[in-house]
Amino acid sequence: MPNISLDYFVALARTKSMTKAAAELFTTQQNLSAYIKRLEEFYGLPLFIRRPRMELTPFGEDLYHYAQQIQITYDQIWETAQSYKNVNELHLGCRSAYPHDYSDWLSLGSFQQEHPNVKLIFYEYESAEGIQRLLDQTIDFLFIGLYNASIT
């Protein structure tokens, strides 16, 4: 979670122990305590009642609820960002010098809108070379045109 203060707060609220939360976060109790103090100063309200076990104040309970939701949202944002980094390439062979002839005809524009993480790469080949590239698996798909002599 990008907000380390909330991350520390959630760990302490969950474990109710400075020792356990600090160990879980790989930090010192003094550092954890400083972050909690900063949050309390920021909101102007105490978050914990310090007894042998840390107890949340009513505001601390509310903040804990919201902080958990924020963590879920941050995780979703992180997963979305990672999905954009994983761009897949689809290598397409064609006989035309104008790949847009195919992309317009096949409505590949709508495909790209639905699949923004797929990059379409067109290669121009003669039929025999395109078929060989397809067999060699250096392209994923080959567009070929058939000439019908009966059409005038």
N, C-alpha and C positions, 0 to 999 in steps of 0.2 A: 504494500500500500504506500503510495507516495507521501502521505502525511505521517511522519514517524511518530509524532505526538499521539495521534489517534491509535496508531498501531500499538504503542506502549500502553496506552490507556486500556485498550481491549484486552491485552494479555493480562494486565493486573486485575481488571474487573473479572475476568474468567477464572484466574487462579486464586484470587483473593490473598495472594502472598507475594511480598516484594522479592523474597528469595527465589521462589519458583518462577515468577515472571522474568526476573533478571536473567536467570539461567536459560530460560526458553528463548530469550531475545539475544543471548550472548553479549550481555552488557553488565555493568556494575549496578548495584542497588542505588548508589549515589546518582548515577546517570539517569536511571529510571525515575527516581524521586524528583530530579530536576525537571524532567519532561512533564511529569504530572503537575508539579508546581506551576510551570509555565501555562499549562492548560487551565488550571484553576485561576490564575491571574488573568488570563485572556477572557474567560467567561465571568469572572468576578464572583464565582460561587465555588464552594467546596465540592469535590467529586466523591471523596471517601470520608468515612468516619474511621479514624485510626484506632483500632482495638487490637487485641492479639491477632485477629484476622481482619483484613481490610473489608469494610462494608460500604456499599455504594449509598450515597445520599439519594433522595428522590430525584434531584437533577442528574446525578450520576447514572441512575437507572435509565432515565430518558436518553442521555448522551450515549450510553452503552447500546441501546436499541438503534439509535441513528447511526452510530459508528459501525455497527455490524452491517447495516444496509449500505453504507458508504463502501465498506470493504468488498461487498458483493458487486457493487457497481464498478469499482476499480478493477476487480478481477475480470468482469465482462469487457471492460474497455481494453484491458491488456490482451485478452483472447482475440478481440476484434483486430487490434493492431497487429498481432502475430499472424492473423489470417491474411492481412494485406501484404505482409512480408513474404509469405509463401506463394509467390506468383508462379503459376504453372504455364508452361509454354506448349502450344499446340502447333506443330509444324505441318503446314498444308502445301501440297504440291499442286500446280496448275499449269495449263498449257497457254494461258493468256498472258500477254505482257501487262495486262491490267487486272490485278487481283480484285479490284473493286467491282469488276463485272460479276464475280462470284459472291462477294460479300453482300452486294445489293440484291442479287437474285435469291440468295439463300437467307436473307434477313439476319446476317451475322451481327448487325448492329444491335439488335435486340438480345442476341445471345451474349454479347459483351456487356450489356447493361445488367443482365441477370447474373453474369459470372465475371465480376470485375477483376478477379484474381487469375484469370486465364488470358494469356497474351497470345494472340493469333499472329503467326509468322508465315508469310507466303513465300514460296520458291517457284520460279518458272522453270519448267523442264519440257523437253520433247517427250513424247509418249513412252518410248522405250526406257529412257533414263529415269523418268518418274516412276515407272513400274519397278525398276531395279532398286531405286531408293526406298520405295515402299516395302519391298521384300527384304532389304537390308535393315529396315526399321530406322532409317535416318529421317523419315517423315512419318507422320501419323495418319495422314489421309491424302488421297490423290483425287483431284477433280480431272476427269477426262471428258472430252466431247466426242460424240459419235456423229459422223456426217451421214445424213440420209439423202441419197441422190434423188429420191422421188419428190422431195420438197423443192419447189421452185420459187 
